[in-house]
Amino acid sequence: MERRGFVKTVAAASLPWPGLSAGAHGLEELGKDLQAVGEGASRWRRLRREFRLRPGLAHFNTGSCGAAPKVVTEAVARYDQELEGDPVKNTFGGLGSRMEDVRRLAAGFLGADVSEIALTRNTTEGMNGVATGIDWEPGDEVLTTNHEHGGGMVCWQHLRKHRGVAVRYLKMPTLLRHKDDFLDLVEQHLTPRTRVCSFMDVDTITGLRYPLADVARITRPRGVLLVCDGAQSPGMLDVDVKALGVDTFASSSHKWMLAPKGSGLLYIRREVQDRVHPVFLHSGYGGYSASSGTRDVAGILGHGVAMDFHNLLGRDLVEARCRELSARLRQHLEGIPKVRILTPAQPELSGGILTFSVDGLSASLLARRLLEEHDMAVKVPQGTYAFVPGPDVERESYNALRVSTHIYNDEAEVDRLAAAVEEMVG
């Protein structure tokens, strides 16, 4: 675990940004510093200095928005200044041509081929493109869950309203204890009219990681497209879309990948590209095309620097750190009366998100007190009532707090959070 990322660090001198000053230089210097401080707590303390988080703030809400490191924000500023020196040339050529470097980086980041990767602004844009890029017939069905985020749900609701597509919802158990329980639900709800199964990689409410590779073994032989809302995983988990078995994967890089706000990725498996053809990819998957229109070149190049940042650290090491801190919080909370953890304990069903509720106490009140009294930002995840319409779908509110632990958090912050919760419960 400890060597793969950092032994390769100084090779970051060959970063794919030849001739650009801020991005490559900053990463090279960071790599040298990290090698100098070594492993363990010293490494994470050094990394904390790369972030501009307000002093005192414990940011436990990366699942909403991550904090971009200085090397990313400074690179974006430099790219923007260079772009404005010759805006037409640098938008449609020059700097703009380097968006293809970002696509190549993204392909490696997700384990895909570059011909399967498009640059988007967020998960919602990617999901909308997938949904409206399928040739539907009235009565076709989408199978999804009652936990989906609005960014992965509104596309299907739109099709139901305007194209006659039926949307069916699996009711998720509050705590999934074994992946077979979910696979059984999928099998029970598939019908001959099911065209798409749309599931998250990581559940936005509970932090559950869905067993998508097992789902793919059910859907692919039936010709059912497996569409994934991957908003919460790249940058937290070392994602391999081929291993997941998904047909499409949309993500938001401004969360766990710590990229500029408004950056995302869309993967469409080559073998299904004739079945999924979004209008914004009509002219191809390149960073700029007739169907994509003008792009935010500086932000997209900053997106590439964020991926370089993760590659420099080692994506496996980042995942291990997110998991390590989440496990530490779980251990604390399991000893507090009235606390119920809603995230599965099994590593294959979890990641760097831990969701819990406190019997008899309002999650909204707890979140407000944590912020106002302890300077800790957590999330009250929306329940199914927020995004799933219809009288046939039971409304639920889990009255829970979602805690996202990332590399800018540390053990002391986790311990303070647990102590604050215990104090409020007591």
C-alpha positions as CSV (number, residue, x, y, z in Angstrom):
1,M,0.0,0.0,0.0
2,E,2.7,2.5,1.0
3,R,5.1,2.3,-1.9
4,R,3.2,2.2,-5.2
5,G,2.2,5.8,-5.3
6,F,5.2,7.6,-3.8
7,V,8.0,5.6,-5.3
8,K,6.8,6.9,-8.7
9,T,6.4,10.4,-7.4
10,V,9.5,12.0,-8.8
11,A,8.6,10.6,-12.2
12,A,6.0,13.3,-12.0
13,A,8.7,15.5,-13.7
14,S,7.3,13.9,-16.9
15,L,3.8,15.2,-16.2
16,P,1.8,15.7,-19.4
17,W,1.9,19.5,-19.3
18,P,5.1,20.3,-21.3
19,G,5.9,24.0,-21.2
20,L,3.3,25.1,-18.8
21,S,4.8,26.7,-15.7
22,A,2.5,26.5,-12.7
23,G,0.9,23.1,-12.9
24,A,3.9,20.8,-13.6
25,H,6.3,22.7,-11.4
26,G,4.0,22.7,-8.4
27,L,3.4,19.0,-8.6
28,E,7.1,18.2,-9.1
29,E,8.0,20.3,-6.0
30,L,5.2,18.6,-4.0
31,G,6.5,15.2,-5.0
32,K,9.9,16.0,-3.8
33,D,8.6,17.3,-0.5
34,L,6.5,14.1,0.0
35,Q,9.5,11.9,-0.6
36,A,11.5,14.0,1.9
37,V,8.9,13.7,4.7
38,G,8.3,10.0,4.2
39,E,5.3,8.0,5.2
40,G,2.7,8.1,7.9
41,A,1.4,11.2,9.7
42,S,4.1,13.5,8.4
43,R,3.0,12.9,4.8
44,W,-0.6,13.8,5.6
45,R,0.4,16.9,7.6
46,R,2.4,18.0,4.6
47,L,-0.5,17.4,2.3
48,R,-2.8,19.4,4.5
49,R,-0.7,22.5,3.7
50,E,-1.8,22.2,0.1
51,F,-5.4,23.2,0.9
52,R,-6.9,26.6,1.6
53,L,-9.5,25.4,4.0
54,R,-10.4,28.1,6.6
55,P,-8.3,27.6,9.7
56,G,-10.3,25.6,12.3
57,L,-12.8,24.2,9.8
58,A,-13.1,20.4,9.7
59,H,-14.5,19.8,6.2
60,F,-16.4,16.5,6.4
61,N,-18.7,17.2,3.4
62,T,-16.5,16.3,0.4
63,G,-19.6,14.3,-0.8
64,S,-21.1,17.7,-1.8
65,C,-17.9,19.6,-2.8
66,G,-14.3,18.9,-2.3
67,A,-11.6,21.5,-1.6
68,A,-9.2,21.8,-4.5
69,P,-5.5,21.9,-3.6
70,K,-3.4,25.0,-4.3
71,V,-1.6,23.3,-7.2
72,V,-5.0,23.0,-9.0
73,T,-6.3,26.5,-8.2
74,E,-3.0,28.2,-9.1
75,A,-2.8,26.2,-12.3
76,V,-6.3,27.3,-13.3
77,A,-5.4,30.9,-12.7
78,R,-2.2,30.6,-14.8
79,Y,-4.0,28.9,-17.6
80,D,-6.7,31.5,-17.6
81,Q,-4.2,34.3,-17.8
82,E,-2.4,32.6,-20.7
83,L,-5.7,31.9,-22.5
84,E,-6.7,35.6,-22.4
85,G,-3.4,36.6,-24.0
86,D,-4.7,35.1,-27.3
87,P,-8.3,34.0,-26.6
88,V,-9.3,32.6,-30.0
89,K,-6.1,30.7,-30.6
90,N,-6.0,29.3,-27.0
91,T,-9.7,28.4,-26.9
92,F,-9.9,26.5,-30.2
93,G,-6.2,25.5,-30.4
94,G,-3.1,26.1,-28.4
95,L,-4.1,25.6,-24.8
96,G,-7.5,24.2,-25.9
97,S,-5.8,21.4,-27.8
98,R,-4.4,20.2,-24.4
99,M,-7.9,19.2,-23.4
100,E,-7.1,16.0,-25.2
101,D,-4.3,15.3,-22.7
102,V,-7.0,15.6,-20.0
103,R,-9.2,13.0,-21.8
104,R,-6.2,10.7,-21.9
105,L,-5.6,11.2,-18.2
106,A,-9.3,10.6,-17.5
107,A,-9.2,7.3,-19.4
108,G,-6.4,6.1,-17.3
109,F,-8.0,7.4,-14.1
110,L,-11.2,5.4,-14.8
111,G,-9.6,2.3,-16.5
112,A,-11.2,3.1,-19.9
113,D,-10.1,3.8,-23.4
114,V,-9.8,7.4,-24.5
115,S,-12.4,6.7,-27.2
116,E,-14.9,6.0,-24.4
117,I,-14.4,9.2,-22.3
118,A,-16.0,12.7,-22.6
119,L,-15.4,15.8,-20.5
120,T,-18.5,17.1,-18.8
121,R,-19.4,19.7,-16.2
122,N,-20.9,17.3,-13.6
123,T,-22.8,14.0,-13.1
124,T,-26.2,15.5,-13.9
125,E,-25.0,16.6,-17.4
126,G,-23.6,13.1,-18.0
127,M,-26.7,11.3,-16.8
128,N,-29.0,13.6,-18.9
129,G,-26.9,12.9,-22.0
130,V,-27.1,9.2,-21.5
131,A,-30.8,9.1,-20.8
132,T,-31.8,11.3,-23.8
133,G,-29.3,9.6,-26.0
134,I,-31.1,6.2,-26.0
135,D,-33.8,5.4,-28.6
136,W,-36.9,4.8,-26.4
137,E,-40.2,3.2,-27.2
138,P,-43.3,4.0,-25.1
139,G,-43.7,1.4,-22.3
140,D,-39.9,0.8,-22.0
141,E,-38.8,0.6,-18.4
142,V,-36.0,2.0,-16.2
143,L,-35.2,0.2,-13.0
144,T,-33.6,2.3,-10.3
145,T,-33.7,2.7,-6.5
146,N,-35.6,5.0,-4.2
147,H,-32.2,6.4,-3.0
148,E,-31.0,8.1,-6.2
149,H,-29.8,11.6,-6.1
150,G,-31.7,14.2,-8.0
151,G,-28.8,14.5,-10.5
152,G,-29.3,10.9,-11.4
153,M,-33.0,10.8,-11.2
154,V,-34.4,13.8,-13.1
155,C,-33.3,12.4,-16.4
156,W,-35.6,9.4,-16.0
157,Q,-38.5,11.6,-14.6
158,H,-38.1,13.7,-17.8
159,L,-38.5,10.6,-20.0
160,R,-41.5,9.4,-18.0
161,K,-43.2,12.8,-18.5
162,H,-42.3,13.4,-22.2
163,R,-41.6,10.0,-23.7
164,G,-43.9,7.5,-21.9
165,V,-41.0,5.6,-20.3
166,A,-41.9,3.8,-17.1
167,V,-39.7,4.2,-14.0
168,R,-39.7,1.5,-11.4
169,Y,-38.1,1.9,-8.0
170,L,-36.4,-0.7,-5.8
171,K,-37.0,0.1,-2.1
172,M,-33.6,0.0,-0.6
173,P,-33.2,-1.5,2.9
174,T,-32.0,0.9,5.5
175,L,-28.9,-1.1,6.0
176,L,-27.8,-3.6,3.4
177,R,-26.1,-6.5,5.1
178,H,-25.2,-8.7,2.1
179,K,-24.9,-8.0,-1.5
180,D,-27.1,-10.9,-2.4
181,D,-30.0,-9.1,-0.8
182,F,-29.6,-6.3,-3.4
183,L,-29.0,-8.8,-6.3
184,D,-32.2,-10.6,-5.4
185,L,-34.1,-7.3,-5.5
186,V,-32.8,-6.6,-9.0
187,E,-33.8,-10.0,-10.3
188,Q,-37.3,-9.7,-8.8
189,H,-37.9,-6.3,-10.5
190,L,-36.6,-7.0,-14.0
191,T,-39.2,-7.4,-16.7
192,P,-39.1,-8.0,-20.4
193,R,-39.6,-4.2,-20.9
194,T,-36.6,-3.2,-18.8
195,R,-34.2,-1.3,-21.0
196,V,-32.0,0.3,-18.3
197,C,-30.9,-0.4,-14.8
198,S,-29.7,2.9,-13.2
199,F,-27.8,2.6,-10.0
200,M,-25.2,4.7,-8.1
201,D,-21.7,3.4,-7.5
202,V,-21.8,4.8,-4.0
203,D,-25.1,5.6,-2.4
204,T,-25.5,9.3,-1.7
205,I,-27.6,8.7,1.4
206,T,-26.0,5.7,3.1
207,G,-22.5,5.5,1.6
208,L,-23.2,1.9,0.4
209,R,-21.1,0.8,-2.5
210,Y,-23.4,-1.1,-4.8
211,P,-22.2,-4.5,-6.1
212,L,-22.2,-3.4,-9.7
213,A,-20.0,-6.1,-11.1
214,D,-22.5,-8.6,-9.9
215,V,-25.4,-6.6,-11.3
216,A,-23.6,-6.6,-14.7
217,R,-23.6,-10.3,-14.7
218,I,-27.4,-10.1,-14.5
219,T,-28.1,-7.3,-16.9
220,R,-25.5,-7.8,-19.7
221,P,-26.8,-11.2,-20.9
222,R,-30.3,-9.7,-21.1
223,G,-29.1,-6.7,-23.2
224,V,-30.1,-4.3,-20.4
225,L,-27.9,-1.2,-20.1
226,L,-26.3,-0.7,-16.8
227,V,-26.1,3.1,-16.2
228,C,-24.1,4.3,-13.2
229,D,-24.3,7.6,-11.3
230,G,-20.6,7.6,-10.1
231,A,-20.7,11.1,-8.5
232,Q,-19.3,9.9,-5.2
233,S,-16.5,7.5,-6.2
234,P,-13.6,8.8,-8.4
235,G,-11.0,10.4,-6.0
236,M,-12.4,8.4,-3.1
237,L,-12.1,5.0,-4.6
238,D,-9.6,3.7,-7.2
239,V,-12.3,3.2,-9.9
240,D,-12.0,0.8,-12.7
241,V,-15.1,1.0,-14.9
242,K,-14.2,-2.2,-16.8
243,A,-14.1,-4.1,-13.5
244,L,-17.4,-2.6,-12.5
245,G,-19.0,-3.9,-15.7
246,V,-21.1,-0.7,-16.2
247,D,-22.1,0.4,-19.7
248,T,-22.0,4.1,-18.8
249,F,-20.5,6.0,-15.8
250,A,-21.1,9.7,-15.1
251,S,-19.2,11.5,-12.4
252,S,-18.5,14.9,-10.7
253,S,-14.8,15.6,-10.4
254,H,-15.3,18.6,-8.1
255,K,-16.2,16.2,-5.3
256,W,-13.6,13.6,-4.2
257,M,-11.2,14.2,-7.1
258,L,-10.8,17.8,-5.8
259,A,-11.0,19.3,-9.3
260,P,-12.3,22.8,-10.2
261,K,-16.0,23.3,-9.6
262,G,-18.1,22.3,-12.6
263,S,-15.9,19.5,-13.9
264,G,-17.0,15.9,-14.6
265,L,-16.5,12.8,-16.7
266,L,-18.7,10.6,-18.8
267,Y,-17.7,7.0,-19.8
268,I,-19.7,5.1,-22.5
269,R,-18.5,1.6,-23.2
270,R,-17.5,1.3,-26.8
271,E,-19.7,-1.7,-27.4
272,V,-22.9,0.3,-26.5
273,Q,-22.0,3.6,-28.2
274,D,-24.4,2.7,-31.0
275,R,-27.2,2.5,-28.4
276,V,-26.2,5.5,-26.3
277,H,-25.6,8.6,-28.5
278,P,-26.0,12.0,-26.6
279,V,-26.4,15.0,-28.8
280,F,-23.4,16.8,-27.2
281,L,-21.3,13.8,-28.5
282,H,-22.8,13.9,-32.0
283,S,-19.5,15.3,-33.4
284,G,-17.3,13.1,-31.4
285,Y,-15.8,12.7,-27.9
286,G,-13.1,15.3,-28.2
287,G,-12.8,18.2,-25.7
288,Y,-14.1,20.6,-28.3
289,S,-16.4,19.8,-31.2
290,A,-19.3,21.3,-33.1
291,S,-21.8,19.5,-30.8
292,S,-20.0,20.4,-27.6
293,G,-19.4,24.1,-28.3
294,T,-16.9,26.4,-26.5
295,R,-15.4,24.9,-23.4
296,D,-13.9,26.2,-20.1
297,V,-10.4,25.5,-21.2
298,A,-8.7,26.7,-18.0
299,G,-11.0,24.7,-15.8
300,I,-10.6,21.6,-17.9
301,L,-6.8,21.8,-17.8
302,G,-7.1,22.3,-14.0
303,H,-9.2,19.1,-14.0
304,G,-6.2,17.4,-15.5
305,V,-3.9,18.8,-12.8
306,A,-6.3,17.4,-10.2
307,M,-5.9,14.0,-11.7
308,D,-2.1,14.4,-11.8
309,F,-2.3,15.3,-8.1
310,H,-4.1,12.0,-7.3
311,N,-1.8,10.0,-9.5
312,L,1.2,11.6,-7.8
313,L,-0.1,10.5,-4.4
314,G,-1.2,7.1,-5.6
315,R,-4.9,6.5,-6.1
316,D,-4.7,3.4,-4.0
317,L,-3.1,5.3,-1.1
318,V,-5.8,8.0,-1.3
319,E,-8.5,5.3,-1.1
320,A,-6.8,3.7,1.8
321,R,-6.6,7.0,3.7
322,C,-10.3,7.8,3.1
323,R,-11.2,4.3,4.4
324,E,-8.8,4.5,7.3
325,L,-10.4,7.7,8.7
326,S,-13.9,6.5,8.1
327,A,-13.1,3.2,9.9
328,R,-11.7,5.3,12.8
329,L,-15.0,7.3,13.0
330,R,-17.0,4.1,12.9
331,Q,-15.1,2.6,15.8
332,H,-15.8,5.7,17.9
333,L,-19.5,5.9,17.0
334,E,-20.2,2.2,17.6
335,G,-19.5,2.9,21.3
336,I,-22.0,5.7,21.6
337,P,-25.6,4.8,22.8
338,K,-28.4,5.8,20.5
339,V,-26.2,6.0,17.4
340,R,-27.2,3.8,14.5
341,I,-24.8,3.4,11.6
342,L,-26.5,3.1,8.2
343,T,-23.3,2.3,6.2
344,P,-22.4,-1.3,5.7
345,A,-19.3,-2.4,7.6
346,Q,-18.0,-4.7,4.8
347,P,-15.2,-3.1,2.8
348,E,-16.6,-4.2,-0.5
349,L,-19.9,-2.4,0.4
350,S,-18.4,0.8,1.8
351,G,-15.8,3.5,1.3
352,G,-15.0,6.9,2.7
353,I,-18.6,7.9,3.6
354,L,-20.1,7.0,6.9
355,T,-23.8,7.8,7.6
356,F,-25.4,7.5,11.0
357,S,-28.5,8.6,12.9
358,V,-29.1,9.4,16.5
359,D,-32.3,8.1,18.0
360,G,-34.4,10.9,19.4
361,L,-32.4,13.8,18.0
362,S,-32.8,15.8,14.8
363,A,-30.0,15.4,12.3
364,S,-30.6,18.9,11.1
365,L,-30.1,20.3,14.6
366,L,-27.0,18.1,15.1
367,A,-25.5,19.3,11.9
368,R,-26.2,23.0,12.8
369,R,-24.7,22.6,16.3
370,L,-21.6,20.8,14.8
371,L,-21.0,23.7,12.5
372,E,-21.8,26.6,14.9
373,E,-20.3,25.2,18.1
374,H,-17.5,23.0,16.7
375,D,-16.7,24.3,13.2
376,M,-17.4,21.0,11.6
377,A,-19.2,20.7,8.2
378,V,-21.2,17.5,7.7
379,K,-24.2,16.7,5.4
380,V,-27.8,15.9,6.2
381,P,-28.5,13.6,3.2
382,Q,-31.8,14.0,1.5
383,G,-34.2,11.1,2.0
384,T,-36.3,9.5,-0.7
385,Y,-39.0,12.1,-0.2
386,A,-36.7,14.6,-1.9
387,F,-36.3,13.1,-5.3
388,V,-38.7,10.2,-5.9
389,P,-42.2,11.2,-6.9
390,G,-45.4,9.2,-7.1
391,P,-47.9,7.7,-4.8
392,D,-46.5,4.2,-5.3
393,V,-43.2,5.2,-3.7
394,E,-43.0,5.3,0.1
395,R,-41.5,8.6,1.3
396,E,-38.7,8.2,3.8
397,S,-36.4,10.4,5.9
398,Y,-33.5,8.8,7.5
399,N,-32.8,11.7,9.9
400,A,-29.1,11.0,9.4
401,L,-25.7,12.7,9.1
402,R,-23.3,11.9,6.3
403,V,-19.6,12.2,7.0
404,S,-17.0,12.2,4.2
405,T,-13.4,11.7,5.2
406,H,-10.7,12.7,2.8
407,I,-7.0,13.4,2.7
408,Y,-7.2,16.9,4.2
409,N,-8.9,15.4,7.3
410,D,-6.9,13.8,10.1
411,E,-7.3,11.6,13.2
412,A,-7.6,14.6,15.5
413,E,-10.6,16.0,13.6
414,V,-12.3,12.6,13.5
415,D,-11.8,12.2,17.2
416,R,-13.2,15.7,17.8
417,L,-16.3,14.9,15.7
418,A,-17.0,11.7,17.6
419,A,-16.5,13.5,21.0
420,A,-18.9,16.2,19.9
421,V,-21.5,13.7,18.9
422,E,-21.1,11.9,22.2
423,E,-21.5,15.1,24.1
424,M,-24.7,16.1,22.3
425,V,-26.1,12.6,22.7
426,G,-25.3,12.7,26.4
